[in-house]
Amino acid sequence: MDLARERNAGFSVEGFLWGIGPKHPRFMLVGEAPGEVETVSGVPFTGRAGKELMNFFEFLGVTREEVYMTSTFRSRPYREKEKVDRKTGELFMRKYNRTPSKKEILAHAPLLDYEIKEIDPPIILAMGNIGFQRLVGDQAKITQVHGQLYEGPIQEVASLDAQSFSWSKKQYRVFPTFHPASIFYNRTLLETIYQDLAAFKTYL
């Protein structure tokens, strides 16, 4: 946890999660960041989005225990906002999830790099724009390339204090689709995700 405190210095974040899964998984899943539920449970994808993810796993014919699950950023990024208590009318501050910044993603980059090298997954399922862009660069847009297999180098950092990404010498297979949480804001994406997963299934 000393590493977590060091990498989180100066950021509005809480909690810390390591990736979880077998050494030889069917695939590695890379998401965005843990939410409120995950910071308590200490397990990736155990919140509302995790319930949707389990439906996706059932469709793919895999179990949670067969997948290495991790994220681009390991702590919950949050912003505080005033909210009114409906019963008392009193104002209080509440924490809301937010997207991790580029500085935060870079700070936790060595952690994901380490896992990818140690696990050496046969294929990576990147769920959401943040997870996919962390691996293949900001030019990639999930809305444009979802459901299409990427084969090539991925972004990594050369050292713990690196200020930018470089490209790996090793080639990887990365398959992008939308994050499970995306359907909470746009339910029509659910059909698209299942179409993507049907294509992904052919690579397993």
PyMOL commands that place a pseudoatom at each C-alpha (Angstrom):
pseudoatom trace, name=CA, resn=MET, resi=1, chain=A, elem=C, hetatm=0, pos=[0.000, 0.000, 0.000]
pseudoatom trace, name=CA, resn=ASP, resi=2, chain=A, elem=C, hetatm=0, pos=[3.006, 2.307, 0.306]
pseudoatom trace, name=CA, resn=LEU, resi=3, chain=A, elem=C, hetatm=0, pos=[3.203, 2.175, -3.482]
pseudoatom trace, name=CA, resn=ALA, resi=4, chain=A, elem=C, hetatm=0, pos=[-0.460, 3.185, -3.698]
pseudoatom trace, name=CA, resn=ARG, resi=5, chain=A, elem=C, hetatm=0, pos=[0.060, 6.214, -1.465]
pseudoatom trace, name=CA, resn=GLU, resi=6, chain=A, elem=C, hetatm=0, pos=[3.124, 7.260, -3.439]
pseudoatom trace, name=CA, resn=ARG, resi=7, chain=A, elem=C, hetatm=0, pos=[1.434, 7.000, -6.843]
pseudoatom trace, name=CA, resn=ASN, resi=8, chain=A, elem=C, hetatm=0, pos=[-1.726, 8.779, -5.573]
pseudoatom trace, name=CA, resn=ALA, resi=9, chain=A, elem=C, hetatm=0, pos=[0.013, 11.799, -4.042]
pseudoatom trace, name=CA, resn=GLY, resi=10, chain=A, elem=C, hetatm=0, pos=[-1.780, 15.040, -4.906]
pseudoatom trace, name=CA, resn=PHE, resi=11, chain=A, elem=C, hetatm=0, pos=[-4.839, 13.437, -6.506]
pseudoatom trace, name=CA, resn=SER, resi=12, chain=A, elem=C, hetatm=0, pos=[-8.449, 13.463, -5.265]
pseudoatom trace, name=CA, resn=VAL, resi=13, chain=A, elem=C, hetatm=0, pos=[-8.790, 9.701, -5.035]
pseudoatom trace, name=CA, resn=GLU, resi=14, chain=A, elem=C, hetatm=0, pos=[-9.590, 7.003, -2.500]
pseudoatom trace, name=CA, resn=GLY, resi=15, chain=A, elem=C, hetatm=0, pos=[-8.921, 3.300, -2.114]
pseudoatom trace, name=CA, resn=PHE, resi=16, chain=A, elem=C, hetatm=0, pos=[-6.617, 1.097, -4.134]
pseudoatom trace, name=CA, resn=LEU, resi=17, chain=A, elem=C, hetatm=0, pos=[-7.215, -2.113, -6.063]
pseudoatom trace, name=CA, resn=TRP, resi=18, chain=A, elem=C, hetatm=0, pos=[-4.798, -4.598, -7.513]
pseudoatom trace, name=CA, resn=GLY, resi=19, chain=A, elem=C, hetatm=0, pos=[-5.857, -6.599, -10.530]
pseudoatom trace, name=CA, resn=ILE, resi=20, chain=A, elem=C, hetatm=0, pos=[-7.320, -10.002, -9.779]
pseudoatom trace, name=CA, resn=GLY, resi=21, chain=A, elem=C, hetatm=0, pos=[-7.411, -13.267, -11.700]
pseudoatom trace, name=CA, resn=PRO, resi=22, chain=A, elem=C, hetatm=0, pos=[-5.443, -16.372, -12.733]
pseudoatom trace, name=CA, resn=LYS, resi=23, chain=A, elem=C, hetatm=0, pos=[-1.880, -16.368, -14.056]
pseudoatom trace, name=CA, resn=HIS, resi=24, chain=A, elem=C, hetatm=0, pos=[-3.064, -17.932, -17.300]
pseudoatom trace, name=CA, resn=PRO, resi=25, chain=A, elem=C, hetatm=0, pos=[-6.460, -16.341, -18.029]
pseudoatom trace, name=CA, resn=ARG, resi=26, chain=A, elem=C, hetatm=0, pos=[-8.697, -16.763, -21.037]
pseudoatom trace, name=CA, resn=PHE, resi=27, chain=A, elem=C, hetatm=0, pos=[-8.215, -13.018, -21.495]
pseudoatom trace, name=CA, resn=MET, resi=28, chain=A, elem=C, hetatm=0, pos=[-7.359, -9.860, -19.593]
pseudoatom trace, name=CA, resn=LEU, resi=29, chain=A, elem=C, hetatm=0, pos=[-10.022, -7.214, -19.069]
pseudoatom trace, name=CA, resn=VAL, resi=30, chain=A, elem=C, hetatm=0, pos=[-8.872, -3.596, -18.758]
pseudoatom trace, name=CA, resn=GLY, resi=31, chain=A, elem=C, hetatm=0, pos=[-11.445, -1.119, -17.488]
pseudoatom trace, name=CA, resn=GLU, resi=32, chain=A, elem=C, hetatm=0, pos=[-11.289, 2.508, -16.363]
pseudoatom trace, name=CA, resn=ALA, resi=33, chain=A, elem=C, hetatm=0, pos=[-11.144, 2.806, -12.569]
pseudoatom trace, name=CA, resn=PRO, resi=34, chain=A, elem=C, hetatm=0, pos=[-12.878, 1.411, -9.477]
pseudoatom trace, name=CA, resn=GLY, resi=35, chain=A, elem=C, hetatm=0, pos=[-16.033, 3.040, -8.190]
pseudoatom trace, name=CA, resn=GLU, resi=36, chain=A, elem=C, hetatm=0, pos=[-17.442, 3.509, -4.712]
pseudoatom trace, name=CA, resn=VAL, resi=37, chain=A, elem=C, hetatm=0, pos=[-18.471, -0.137, -4.256]
pseudoatom trace, name=CA, resn=GLU, resi=38, chain=A, elem=C, hetatm=0, pos=[-15.116, -1.481, -5.458]
pseudoatom trace, name=CA, resn=THR, resi=39, chain=A, elem=C, hetatm=0, pos=[-13.159, 0.667, -2.999]
pseudoatom trace, name=CA, resn=VAL, resi=40, chain=A, elem=C, hetatm=0, pos=[-15.045, -1.075, -0.198]
pseudoatom trace, name=CA, resn=SER, resi=41, chain=A, elem=C, hetatm=0, pos=[-15.030, -4.623, -1.587]
pseudoatom trace, name=CA, resn=GLY, resi=42, chain=A, elem=C, hetatm=0, pos=[-11.473, -4.450, -2.923]
pseudoatom trace, name=CA, resn=VAL, resi=43, chain=A, elem=C, hetatm=0, pos=[-12.591, -6.461, -5.967]
pseudoatom trace, name=CA, resn=PRO, resi=44, chain=A, elem=C, hetatm=0, pos=[-12.882, -5.051, -9.523]
pseudoatom trace, name=CA, resn=PHE, resi=45, chain=A, elem=C, hetatm=0, pos=[-16.329, -4.835, -11.115]
pseudoatom trace, name=CA, resn=THR, resi=46, chain=A, elem=C, hetatm=0, pos=[-18.443, -5.634, -8.066]
pseudoatom trace, name=CA, resn=GLY, resi=47, chain=A, elem=C, hetatm=0, pos=[-20.720, -2.613, -8.391]
pseudoatom trace, name=CA, resn=ARG, resi=48, chain=A, elem=C, hetatm=0, pos=[-23.652, -1.973, -10.689]
pseudoatom trace, name=CA, resn=ALA, resi=49, chain=A, elem=C, hetatm=0, pos=[-21.504, -2.229, -13.824]
pseudoatom trace, name=CA, resn=GLY, resi=50, chain=A, elem=C, hetatm=0, pos=[-20.115, -5.504, -12.524]
pseudoatom trace, name=CA, resn=LYS, resi=51, chain=A, elem=C, hetatm=0, pos=[-23.580, -7.068, -12.587]
pseudoatom trace, name=CA, resn=GLU, resi=52, chain=A, elem=C, hetatm=0, pos=[-23.880, -6.209, -16.279]
pseudoatom trace, name=CA, resn=LEU, resi=53, chain=A, elem=C, hetatm=0, pos=[-20.387, -7.559, -16.853]
pseudoatom trace, name=CA, resn=MET, resi=54, chain=A, elem=C, hetatm=0, pos=[-21.367, -10.920, -15.417]
pseudoatom trace, name=CA, resn=ASN, resi=55, chain=A, elem=C, hetatm=0, pos=[-24.119, -11.127, -18.044]
pseudoatom trace, name=CA, resn=PHE, resi=56, chain=A, elem=C, hetatm=0, pos=[-21.476, -10.443, -20.695]
pseudoatom trace, name=CA, resn=PHE, resi=57, chain=A, elem=C, hetatm=0, pos=[-19.264, -13.190, -19.254]
pseudoatom trace, name=CA, resn=GLU, resi=58, chain=A, elem=C, hetatm=0, pos=[-22.164, -15.633, -19.370]
pseudoatom trace, name=CA, resn=PHE, resi=59, chain=A, elem=C, hetatm=0, pos=[-22.649, -14.758, -23.037]
pseudoatom trace, name=CA, resn=LEU, resi=60, chain=A, elem=C, hetatm=0, pos=[-18.933, -15.353, -23.677]
pseudoatom trace, name=CA, resn=GLY, resi=61, chain=A, elem=C, hetatm=0, pos=[-19.022, -18.680, -21.822]
pseudoatom trace, name=CA, resn=VAL, resi=62, chain=A, elem=C, hetatm=0, pos=[-16.436, -17.655, -19.232]
pseudoatom trace, name=CA, resn=THR, resi=63, chain=A, elem=C, hetatm=0, pos=[-16.462, -17.199, -15.476]
pseudoatom trace, name=CA, resn=ARG, resi=64, chain=A, elem=C, hetatm=0, pos=[-14.967, -14.409, -13.394]
pseudoatom trace, name=CA, resn=GLU, resi=65, chain=A, elem=C, hetatm=0, pos=[-12.349, -16.887, -12.169]
pseudoatom trace, name=CA, resn=GLU, resi=66, chain=A, elem=C, hetatm=0, pos=[-11.078, -17.414, -15.737]
pseudoatom trace, name=CA, resn=VAL, resi=67, chain=A, elem=C, hetatm=0, pos=[-10.487, -13.724, -16.451]
pseudoatom trace, name=CA, resn=TYR, resi=68, chain=A, elem=C, hetatm=0, pos=[-7.759, -11.401, -15.192]
pseudoatom trace, name=CA, resn=MET, resi=69, chain=A, elem=C, hetatm=0, pos=[-9.579, -8.179, -14.334]
pseudoatom trace, name=CA, resn=THR, resi=70, chain=A, elem=C, hetatm=0, pos=[-7.787, -4.878, -13.879]
pseudoatom trace, name=CA, resn=SER, resi=71, chain=A, elem=C, hetatm=0, pos=[-8.065, -1.198, -14.708]
pseudoatom trace, name=CA, resn=THR, resi=72, chain=A, elem=C, hetatm=0, pos=[-6.226, 1.795, -16.111]
pseudoatom trace, name=CA, resn=PHE, resi=73, chain=A, elem=C, hetatm=0, pos=[-6.358, 3.624, -12.779]
pseudoatom trace, name=CA, resn=ARG, resi=74, chain=A, elem=C, hetatm=0, pos=[-6.385, 1.701, -9.485]
pseudoatom trace, name=CA, resn=SER, resi=75, chain=A, elem=C, hetatm=0, pos=[-8.050, 4.156, -7.131]
pseudoatom trace, name=CA, resn=ARG, resi=76, chain=A, elem=C, hetatm=0, pos=[-11.463, 5.785, -7.251]
pseudoatom trace, name=CA, resn=PRO, resi=77, chain=A, elem=C, hetatm=0, pos=[-11.179, 9.287, -8.745]
pseudoatom trace, name=CA, resn=TYR, resi=78, chain=A, elem=C, hetatm=0, pos=[-13.844, 11.496, -7.248]
pseudoatom trace, name=CA, resn=ARG, resi=79, chain=A, elem=C, hetatm=0, pos=[-15.141, 15.041, -7.120]
pseudoatom trace, name=CA, resn=GLU, resi=80, chain=A, elem=C, hetatm=0, pos=[-17.078, 16.489, -4.230]
pseudoatom trace, name=CA, resn=LYS, resi=81, chain=A, elem=C, hetatm=0, pos=[-20.358, 18.275, -4.747]
pseudoatom trace, name=CA, resn=GLU, resi=82, chain=A, elem=C, hetatm=0, pos=[-22.955, 19.774, -2.446]
pseudoatom trace, name=CA, resn=LYS, resi=83, chain=A, elem=C, hetatm=0, pos=[-26.178, 17.846, -2.066]
pseudoatom trace, name=CA, resn=VAL, resi=84, chain=A, elem=C, hetatm=0, pos=[-29.347, 18.533, -0.120]
pseudoatom trace, name=CA, resn=ASP, resi=85, chain=A, elem=C, hetatm=0, pos=[-30.607, 15.987, 2.371]
pseudoatom trace, name=CA, resn=ARG, resi=86, chain=A, elem=C, hetatm=0, pos=[-34.247, 15.449, 1.366]
pseudoatom trace, name=CA, resn=LYS, resi=87, chain=A, elem=C, hetatm=0, pos=[-35.363, 14.751, 4.914]
pseudoatom trace, name=CA, resn=THR, resi=88, chain=A, elem=C, hetatm=0, pos=[-33.582, 17.512, 6.801]
pseudoatom trace, name=CA, resn=GLY, resi=89, chain=A, elem=C, hetatm=0, pos=[-32.909, 20.056, 4.042]
pseudoatom trace, name=CA, resn=GLU, resi=90, chain=A, elem=C, hetatm=0, pos=[-29.303, 20.304, 5.189]
pseudoatom trace, name=CA, resn=LEU, resi=91, chain=A, elem=C, hetatm=0, pos=[-26.435, 20.631, 2.743]
pseudoatom trace, name=CA, resn=PHE, resi=92, chain=A, elem=C, hetatm=0, pos=[-23.672, 18.030, 2.776]
pseudoatom trace, name=CA, resn=MET, resi=93, chain=A, elem=C, hetatm=0, pos=[-20.753, 17.116, 0.550]
pseudoatom trace, name=CA, resn=ARG, resi=94, chain=A, elem=C, hetatm=0, pos=[-20.939, 13.928, -1.479]
pseudoatom trace, name=CA, resn=LYS, resi=95, chain=A, elem=C, hetatm=0, pos=[-18.279, 12.200, -3.546]
pseudoatom trace, name=CA, resn=TYR, resi=96, chain=A, elem=C, hetatm=0, pos=[-19.051, 11.389, -7.169]
pseudoatom trace, name=CA, resn=ASN, resi=97, chain=A, elem=C, hetatm=0, pos=[-17.042, 9.278, -9.598]
pseudoatom trace, name=CA, resn=ARG, resi=98, chain=A, elem=C, hetatm=0, pos=[-15.083, 11.129, -12.262]
pseudoatom trace, name=CA, resn=THR, resi=99, chain=A, elem=C, hetatm=0, pos=[-12.838, 10.216, -15.178]
pseudoatom trace, name=CA, resn=PRO, resi=100, chain=A, elem=C, hetatm=0, pos=[-9.156, 9.875, -14.206]
pseudoatom trace, name=CA, resn=SER, resi=101, chain=A, elem=C, hetatm=0, pos=[-6.936, 12.617, -15.593]
pseudoatom trace, name=CA, resn=LYS, resi=102, chain=A, elem=C, hetatm=0, pos=[-4.023, 11.999, -17.953]
pseudoatom trace, name=CA, resn=LYS, resi=103, chain=A, elem=C, hetatm=0, pos=[-1.592, 12.684, -15.092]
pseudoatom trace, name=CA, resn=GLU, resi=104, chain=A, elem=C, hetatm=0, pos=[-3.349, 10.133, -12.926]
pseudoatom trace, name=CA, resn=ILE, resi=105, chain=A, elem=C, hetatm=0, pos=[-3.351, 7.534, -15.695]
pseudoatom trace, name=CA, resn=LEU, resi=106, chain=A, elem=C, hetatm=0, pos=[0.368, 8.100, -16.244]
pseudoatom trace, name=CA, resn=ALA, resi=107, chain=A, elem=C, hetatm=0, pos=[1.046, 7.810, -12.502]
pseudoatom trace, name=CA, resn=HIS, resi=108, chain=A, elem=C, hetatm=0, pos=[-0.538, 4.349, -12.381]
pseudoatom trace, name=CA, resn=ALA, resi=109, chain=A, elem=C, hetatm=0, pos=[0.825, 3.246, -15.765]
pseudoatom trace, name=CA, resn=PRO, resi=110, chain=A, elem=C, hetatm=0, pos=[3.696, 1.190, -14.270]
pseudoatom trace, name=CA, resn=LEU, resi=111, chain=A, elem=C, hetatm=0, pos=[1.170, -0.920, -12.365]
pseudoatom trace, name=CA, resn=LEU, resi=112, chain=A, elem=C, hetatm=0, pos=[-0.752, -1.928, -15.488]
pseudoatom trace, name=CA, resn=ASP, resi=113, chain=A, elem=C, hetatm=0, pos=[2.477, -2.395, -17.450]
pseudoatom trace, name=CA, resn=TYR, resi=114, chain=A, elem=C, hetatm=0, pos=[3.705, -4.805, -14.785]
pseudoatom trace, name=CA, resn=GLU, resi=115, chain=A, elem=C, hetatm=0, pos=[0.522, -6.856, -14.856]
pseudoatom trace, name=CA, resn=ILE, resi=116, chain=A, elem=C, hetatm=0, pos=[0.457, -7.101, -18.640]
pseudoatom trace, name=CA, resn=LYS, resi=117, chain=A, elem=C, hetatm=0, pos=[4.059, -8.312, -18.731]
pseudoatom trace, name=CA, resn=GLU, resi=118, chain=A, elem=C, hetatm=0, pos=[3.550, -10.782, -15.894]
pseudoatom trace, name=CA, resn=ILE, resi=119, chain=A, elem=C, hetatm=0, pos=[0.260, -12.203, -17.159]
pseudoatom trace, name=CA, resn=ASP, resi=120, chain=A, elem=C, hetatm=0, pos=[1.109, -11.989, -20.877]
pseudoatom trace, name=CA, resn=PRO, resi=121, chain=A, elem=C, hetatm=0, pos=[-2.554, -12.397, -21.845]
pseudoatom trace, name=CA, resn=PRO, resi=122, chain=A, elem=C, hetatm=0, pos=[-3.492, -14.060, -25.144]
pseudoatom trace, name=CA, resn=ILE, resi=123, chain=A, elem=C, hetatm=0, pos=[-5.854, -11.144, -25.799]
pseudoatom trace, name=CA, resn=ILE, resi=124, chain=A, elem=C, hetatm=0, pos=[-6.959, -8.001, -23.948]
pseudoatom trace, name=CA, resn=LEU, resi=125, chain=A, elem=C, hetatm=0, pos=[-10.575, -6.874, -23.789]
pseudoatom trace, name=CA, resn=ALA, resi=126, chain=A, elem=C, hetatm=0, pos=[-10.511, -3.101, -23.350]
pseudoatom trace, name=CA, resn=MET, resi=127, chain=A, elem=C, hetatm=0, pos=[-13.847, -1.865, -22.062]
pseudoatom trace, name=CA, resn=GLY, resi=128, chain=A, elem=C, hetatm=0, pos=[-14.415, 1.858, -22.528]
pseudoatom trace, name=CA, resn=ASN, resi=129, chain=A, elem=C, hetatm=0, pos=[-12.537, 4.732, -24.090]
pseudoatom trace, name=CA, resn=ILE, resi=130, chain=A, elem=C, hetatm=0, pos=[-10.169, 5.252, -21.147]
pseudoatom trace, name=CA, resn=GLY, resi=131, chain=A, elem=C, hetatm=0, pos=[-9.006, 1.647, -21.065]
pseudoatom trace, name=CA, resn=PHE, resi=132, chain=A, elem=C, hetatm=0, pos=[-8.544, 1.430, -24.820]
pseudoatom trace, name=CA, resn=GLN, resi=133, chain=A, elem=C, hetatm=0, pos=[-6.766, 4.777, -25.184]
pseudoatom trace, name=CA, resn=ARG, resi=134, chain=A, elem=C, hetatm=0, pos=[-4.392, 3.899, -22.348]
pseudoatom trace, name=CA, resn=LEU, resi=135, chain=A, elem=C, hetatm=0, pos=[-3.220, 0.952, -24.443]
pseudoatom trace, name=CA, resn=VAL, resi=136, chain=A, elem=C, hetatm=0, pos=[-3.234, 2.289, -28.007]
pseudoatom trace, name=CA, resn=GLY, resi=137, chain=A, elem=C, hetatm=0, pos=[-3.152, 6.089, -27.693]
pseudoatom trace, name=CA, resn=ASP, resi=138, chain=A, elem=C, hetatm=0, pos=[-5.509, 9.047, -27.502]
pseudoatom trace, name=CA, resn=GLN, resi=139, chain=A, elem=C, hetatm=0, pos=[-6.163, 9.009, -31.241]
pseudoatom trace, name=CA, resn=ALA, resi=140, chain=A, elem=C, hetatm=0, pos=[-8.276, 5.876, -30.791]
pseudoatom trace, name=CA, resn=LYS, resi=141, chain=A, elem=C, hetatm=0, pos=[-11.993, 6.487, -30.323]
pseudoatom trace, name=CA, resn=ILE, resi=142, chain=A, elem=C, hetatm=0, pos=[-14.125, 3.646, -29.022]
pseudoatom trace, name=CA, resn=THR, resi=143, chain=A, elem=C, hetatm=0, pos=[-17.111, 4.884, -31.021]
pseudoatom trace, name=CA, resn=GLN, resi=144, chain=A, elem=C, hetatm=0, pos=[-15.137, 4.407, -34.242]
pseudoatom trace, name=CA, resn=VAL, resi=145, chain=A, elem=C, hetatm=0, pos=[-13.222, 1.180, -33.620]
pseudoatom trace, name=CA, resn=HIS, resi=146, chain=A, elem=C, hetatm=0, pos=[-15.335, -0.866, -31.202]
pseudoatom trace, name=CA, resn=GLY, resi=147, chain=A, elem=C, hetatm=0, pos=[-15.645, -4.481, -32.247]
pseudoatom trace, name=CA, resn=GLN, resi=148, chain=A, elem=C, hetatm=0, pos=[-12.448, -4.370, -34.342]
pseudoatom trace, name=CA, resn=LEU, resi=149, chain=A, elem=C, hetatm=0, pos=[-9.366, -6.279, -33.229]
pseudoatom trace, name=CA, resn=TYR, resi=150, chain=A, elem=C, hetatm=0, pos=[-6.186, -4.215, -32.830]
pseudoatom trace, name=CA, resn=GLU, resi=151, chain=A, elem=C, hetatm=0, pos=[-2.890, -6.048, -33.288]
pseudoatom trace, name=CA, resn=GLY, resi=152, chain=A, elem=C, hetatm=0, pos=[0.319, -4.156, -32.605]
pseudoatom trace, name=CA, resn=PRO, resi=153, chain=A, elem=C, hetatm=0, pos=[2.394, -2.469, -29.890]
pseudoatom trace, name=CA, resn=ILE, resi=154, chain=A, elem=C, hetatm=0, pos=[0.780, -0.885, -26.853]
pseudoatom trace, name=CA, resn=GLN, resi=155, chain=A, elem=C, hetatm=0, pos=[1.706, 2.132, -24.762]
pseudoatom trace, name=CA, resn=GLU, resi=156, chain=A, elem=C, hetatm=0, pos=[3.951, 1.655, -21.751]
pseudoatom trace, name=CA, resn=VAL, resi=157, chain=A, elem=C, hetatm=0, pos=[6.290, 3.738, -19.594]
pseudoatom trace, name=CA, resn=ALA, resi=158, chain=A, elem=C, hetatm=0, pos=[10.039, 3.283, -19.603]
pseudoatom trace, name=CA, resn=SER, resi=159, chain=A, elem=C, hetatm=0, pos=[10.434, 4.058, -15.882]
pseudoatom trace, name=CA, resn=LEU, resi=160, chain=A, elem=C, hetatm=0, pos=[8.485, 4.918, -12.746]
pseudoatom trace, name=CA, resn=ASP, resi=161, chain=A, elem=C, hetatm=0, pos=[9.102, 8.642, -13.251]
pseudoatom trace, name=CA, resn=ALA, resi=162, chain=A, elem=C, hetatm=0, pos=[8.415, 8.720, -17.007]
pseudoatom trace, name=CA, resn=GLN, resi=163, chain=A, elem=C, hetatm=0, pos=[6.470, 11.771, -18.175]
pseudoatom trace, name=CA, resn=SER, resi=164, chain=A, elem=C, hetatm=0, pos=[5.160, 10.202, -21.356]
pseudoatom trace, name=CA, resn=PHE, resi=165, chain=A, elem=C, hetatm=0, pos=[4.401, 6.865, -22.966]
pseudoatom trace, name=CA, resn=SER, resi=166, chain=A, elem=C, hetatm=0, pos=[6.526, 4.894, -25.407]
pseudoatom trace, name=CA, resn=TRP, resi=167, chain=A, elem=C, hetatm=0, pos=[5.577, 1.893, -27.529]
pseudoatom trace, name=CA, resn=SER, resi=168, chain=A, elem=C, hetatm=0, pos=[6.192, -1.692, -26.502]
pseudoatom trace, name=CA, resn=LYS, resi=169, chain=A, elem=C, hetatm=0, pos=[8.416, -3.905, -28.606]
pseudoatom trace, name=CA, resn=LYS, resi=170, chain=A, elem=C, hetatm=0, pos=[6.013, -6.785, -28.090]
pseudoatom trace, name=CA, resn=GLN, resi=171, chain=A, elem=C, hetatm=0, pos=[2.879, -7.031, -30.208]
pseudoatom trace, name=CA, resn=TYR, resi=172, chain=A, elem=C, hetatm=0, pos=[-0.480, -7.481, -28.481]
pseudoatom trace, name=CA, resn=ARG, resi=173, chain=A, elem=C, hetatm=0, pos=[-4.052, -8.210, -29.452]
pseudoatom trace, name=CA, resn=VAL, resi=174, chain=A, elem=C, hetatm=0, pos=[-6.520, -5.693, -28.022]
pseudoatom trace, name=CA, resn=PHE, resi=175, chain=A, elem=C, hetatm=0, pos=[-10.260, -5.848, -28.605]
pseudoatom trace, name=CA, resn=PRO, resi=176, chain=A, elem=C, hetatm=0, pos=[-12.272, -2.702, -27.764]
pseudoatom trace, name=CA, resn=THR, resi=177, chain=A, elem=C, hetatm=0, pos=[-15.897, -2.375, -26.776]
pseudoatom trace, name=CA, resn=PHE, resi=178, chain=A, elem=C, hetatm=0, pos=[-17.968, -0.052, -24.624]
pseudoatom trace, name=CA, resn=HIS, resi=179, chain=A, elem=C, hetatm=0, pos=[-17.777, -0.066, -20.836]
pseudoatom trace, name=CA, resn=PRO, resi=180, chain=A, elem=C, hetatm=0, pos=[-20.662, -1.852, -19.075]
pseudoatom trace, name=CA, resn=ALA, resi=181, chain=A, elem=C, hetatm=0, pos=[-21.592, 1.412, -17.336]
pseudoatom trace, name=CA, resn=SER, resi=182, chain=A, elem=C, hetatm=0, pos=[-22.227, 3.075, -20.698]
pseudoatom trace, name=CA, resn=ILE, resi=183, chain=A, elem=C, hetatm=0, pos=[-25.623, 1.396, -20.965]
pseudoatom trace, name=CA, resn=PHE, resi=184, chain=A, elem=C, hetatm=0, pos=[-26.809, 3.254, -17.868]
pseudoatom trace, name=CA, resn=TYR, resi=185, chain=A, elem=C, hetatm=0, pos=[-26.669, 6.451, -19.928]
pseudoatom trace, name=CA, resn=ASN, resi=186, chain=A, elem=C, hetatm=0, pos=[-27.484, 4.993, -23.341]
pseudoatom trace, name=CA, resn=ARG, resi=187, chain=A, elem=C, hetatm=0, pos=[-29.422, 1.736, -23.207]
pseudoatom trace, name=CA, resn=THR, resi=188, chain=A, elem=C, hetatm=0, pos=[-29.265, 1.356, -27.004]
pseudoatom trace, name=CA, resn=LEU, resi=189, chain=A, elem=C, hetatm=0, pos=[-25.556, 0.507, -26.654]
pseudoatom trace, name=CA, resn=LEU, resi=190, chain=A, elem=C, hetatm=0, pos=[-26.426, -2.854, -25.122]
pseudoatom trace, name=CA, resn=GLU, resi=191, chain=A, elem=C, hetatm=0, pos=[-27.175, -4.429, -28.510]
pseudoatom trace, name=CA, resn=THR, resi=192, chain=A, elem=C, hetatm=0, pos=[-23.928, -3.006, -29.895]
pseudoatom trace, name=CA, resn=ILE, resi=193, chain=A, elem=C, hetatm=0, pos=[-21.916, -4.430, -27.010]
pseudoatom trace, name=CA, resn=TYR, resi=194, chain=A, elem=C, hetatm=0, pos=[-23.355, -7.895, -27.563]
pseudoatom trace, name=CA, resn=GLN, resi=195, chain=A, elem=C, hetatm=0, pos=[-22.513, -7.662, -31.260]
pseudoatom trace, name=CA, resn=ASP, resi=196, chain=A, elem=C, hetatm=0, pos=[-18.948, -6.747, -30.297]
pseudoatom trace, name=CA, resn=LEU, resi=197, chain=A, elem=C, hetatm=0, pos=[-18.770, -9.594, -27.806]
pseudoatom trace, name=CA, resn=ALA, resi=198, chain=A, elem=C, hetatm=0, pos=[-19.965, -12.054, -30.438]
pseudoatom trace, name=CA, resn=ALA, resi=199, chain=A, elem=C, hetatm=0, pos=[-16.981, -11.008, -32.546]
pseudoatom trace, name=CA, resn=PHE, resi=200, chain=A, elem=C, hetatm=0, pos=[-14.657, -11.134, -29.523]
pseudoatom trace, name=CA, resn=LYS, resi=201, chain=A, elem=C, hetatm=0, pos=[-15.828, -14.654, -28.734]
pseudoatom trace, name=CA, resn=THR, resi=202, chain=A, elem=C, hetatm=0, pos=[-14.306, -15.909, -31.977]
pseudoatom trace, name=CA, resn=TYR, resi=203, chain=A, elem=C, hetatm=0, pos=[-10.829, -15.049, -30.649]
pseudoatom trace, name=CA, resn=LEU, resi=204, chain=A, elem=C, hetatm=0, pos=[-11.174, -17.024, -27.407]
for i in range(1, 204): cmd.bond("trace and resi %d" % i, "trace and resi %d" % (i + 1))
show_as sticks, trace
zoom trace
